[in-house]
Amino acid sequence: MTSVTAQHAAELSQGAEQLGVSLSESQHAQLLAYLALLIKWNKAFNLTAVRNPDEMVSRHLLDSLSVVPHVAAAGDNWLDVGSGGGMPGIPLAIMFPERQFTLLDSNGKKTRFLTQVKHELKLANLEVIHSRVEGFTPAQPFSGICSRAFSALEDFANWTRHLGDGQTQWLAMKGIHPDDELQALPDDFQLSATHVLKVPGCQGQRHLLILRRLV
């Protein structure tokens, strides 16, 4: 954990408090352990474009935690599509140990990293799937499907429609409000809610769009 500093620990505590997210001691420790693994593996595996560890608390951990209230209000079986380095799926799995999270990515290096995180952090509620989203068929529809900087909304909806049903919430984490992408949303999807996310330490706009499928 030499790569994670006391400053990172304090920034995580203060940022979570500003978000209104309560962290237990074990959750705080797990999030920092995840950060340490992300910093270590990123040097060789290029998991994230954020190269500076001092930016990772706000841009990865706190950004992921910003959707905690919206995940809390939804169901128990979640899919993180195009999970990459594990955002937001791993922080959410740490925050909701009683819920099941599936992290899907088509990049083998990234899924190897995610599997390593699962084992090292002992996240029993986490499943890692190495697959293209179009070729993935779960046993049952997910109650929630989230993505962070994965694709345009039209593609997000089209590629994942077979993974949910009328009860599913689709959570798309975006930067600026994607007005053009909303215009191209498939006819059987509708915008259920939009939330402005205030992420401590993050410059620029952050938005969460919640979609529903009409069936």
Salt bridges, closest charged atoms under 4 A:
ASP54 OD1 - HIS8 NE2 2.86
GLU55 OE1 - ARG59 NH1 2.79
ASP63 OD2 - ARG148 NE 2.72
ASP63 OD2 - ARG206 NH2 2.82
ASP76 OD1 - ARG99 NE 3.47
GLU98 OE2 - ARG99 NE 3.73
GLU134 OE2 - ARG132 NH2 3.31
ASP179 OD1 - HIS177 ND1 2.90
GLU181 OE1 - LYS174 NZ 2.91
ASP188 OD2 - ARG161 NH1 2.21
